[in-house]
């Protein structure tokens, strides 16, 4: 019973903070446009602000992120990284938030079009230039991936995408879709596989209350697809997909799990107090404003 009460507190803190942050992201977007138009685009101020907001969500959720294997910048073209497609295993709604916390530099997401219909949340996705894909419409999906490839190649931005195409309901790795690999090959981008361990337990399917806890993140060795040829590099897609799939399966195998550092066990206080502190601060602000 007590666990459900604390879980409700975490959920309430997360929802209220998410609402505040979405409003802030929408309110500050015109300012970022002005700064970008004046030549401040390289500062990636909007991306850094979004990263800051997601870090707040992680803290209030009672989640800690431990990078057990850092990104190998020596294998990438530049630092901060550009023209990189981060491919992560997707078994929790926390996964995109975790990725945004760790990579704030010009990171764009490809998300399912249905999310655009969610008030505030969908508006933020569009305002911050993330790309919606209609998974039910093949022509629209191909056009979206072509647009993403063009932006990666021309603007030097990065992309985060789940090669499984959807969230795993069991925590196990699902079959990979070819779309993300067509994108990486067409953009001549470096692929960085990312293993997120422990996220499934934070908010399992059909669970309404977040549990809090810790996740371990591992950046695997970057994979550089062959340069695209006249056919757009489609002949390389299957080979690149297999190479990335093998890397994921090796890291997520029983042997890979044994070699990986253990996931930190967080106390109930570490998982719950941040959300309670946020709710207390919000309540004090409400009382002070409306009962002066």
NORNOR-V652038 format. One record per residue. N is the residue number from 1. D_LAST is the distance of its C-alpha to the last C-alpha in Angstrom with 1 decimal. Layout:
n = (N/N)
d_last = (D_LAST/D_LAST)
This chain:
n = (1/2/3/4/5/6/7/8/9/10/11/12/13/14/15/16/17/18/19/20/21/22/23/24/25/26/27/28/29/30/31/32/33/34/35/36/37/38/39/40/41/42/43/44/45/46/47/48/49/50/51/52/53/54/55/56/57/58/59/60/61/62/63/64/65/66/67/68/69/70/71/72/73/74/75/76/77/78/79/80/81/82/83/84/85/86/87/88/89/90/91/92/93/94/95/96/97/98/99/100/101/102/103/104/105/106/107/108/109/110/111/112/113/114/115/116/117/118/119/120/121/122/123/124/125/126/127/128/129/130/131/132/133/134/135/136/137/138/139/140/141/142/143/144/145/146/147/148/149/150/151/152/153/154/155/156/157/158/159/160/161/162/163/164/165/166/167/168/169/170/171/172/173/174/175/176/177/178/179/180/181/182/183/184/185/186/187/188/189/190/191/192/193/194/195/196/197/198/199/200/201/202/203/204/205/206/207/208/209/210/211/212/213/214/215/216/217/218/219/220/221/222/223/224/225/226/227/228/229/230/231/232/233/234/235/236/237/238/239/240/241/242/243/244/245/246/247/248/249/250/251/252/253/254/255/256/257/258/259/260/261/262/263/264/265/266/267/268/269/270/271/272/273/274/275/276/277/278/279/280/281/282/283/284/285/286/287/288/289/290/291/292)
d_last = (36.8/34.6/35.7/34.5/31.1/30.8/32.3/29.7/26.9/28.7/29.1/25.5/24.5/27.2/26.3/22.7/23.7/26.5/24.4/22.1/25.3/27.2/24.6/24.7/28.5/28.7/26.3/28.3/31.7/32.4/31.7/34.3/36.7/36.5/37.2/40.0/41.5/41.6/43.6/41.1/42.1/43.8/40.6/39.7/36.0/35.1/37.1/35.5/32.0/33.0/34.5/31.4/29.4/32.2/32.1/28.5/29.7/32.5/30.5/28.0/31.0/32.5/35.5/37.5/40.1/43.3/45.7/49.0/51.1/49.7/50.6/54.0/53.3/57.0/58.1/55.8/56.4/53.5/50.6/47.8/49.6/50.4/52.4/51.8/51.4/49.6/50.8/49.0/49.7/47.2/46.4/42.6/39.7/38.5/41.6/40.4/37.1/39.3/41.6/38.8/37.4/40.9/42.2/39.8/42.5/43.1/43.0/43.4/43.6/45.8/44.0/45.1/44.4/42.7/39.6/39.1/38.1/35.0/31.9/30.1/32.5/35.6/34.1/33.5/37.0/38.4/36.3/37.3/41.0/41.8/44.8/45.0/48.3/49.6/51.6/53.3/54.7/57.2/57.5/53.7/53.5/56.3/54.8/51.5/53.4/55.5/52.4/50.9/54.2/54.4/50.9/51.7/55.0/53.8/50.3/50.8/47.8/47.8/47.5/46.4/48.1/49.2/53.0/52.9/51.2/48.9/47.2/49.5/48.9/51.0/50.1/53.6/54.6/55.4/58.1/57.2/57.1/59.1/56.5/54.6/58.0/59.2/56.0/56.7/60.3/59.8/57.2/59.5/56.4/56.4/55.4/53.4/53.3/50.2/50.2/46.9/47.6/45.3/43.0/44.6/43.3/39.7/39.5/42.8/43.7/42.5/39.9/36.3/34.6/34.9/36.5/35.8/38.6/40.6/42.8/45.7/46.6/50.1/51.2/54.9/57.5/57.0/59.6/60.9/62.5/65.7/65.3/65.2/68.6/69.6/68.5/64.9/65.6/65.7/68.7/66.7/63.8/65.5/66.5/63.1/61.5/63.9/63.2/59.5/59.9/62.3/59.7/57.0/59.4/60.7/57.2/56.2/59.5/59.9/61.4/58.6/56.0/58.1/58.1/54.4/52.1/50.4/46.9/44.4/43.2/39.5/38.0/35.5/32.9/33.6/33.4/30.2/27.9/26.9/25.6/23.8/22.2/21.1/19.7/17.8/16.4/15.5/13.8/11.7/10.8/10.1/7.8/5.8/6.0/5.9/3.8/0.0)
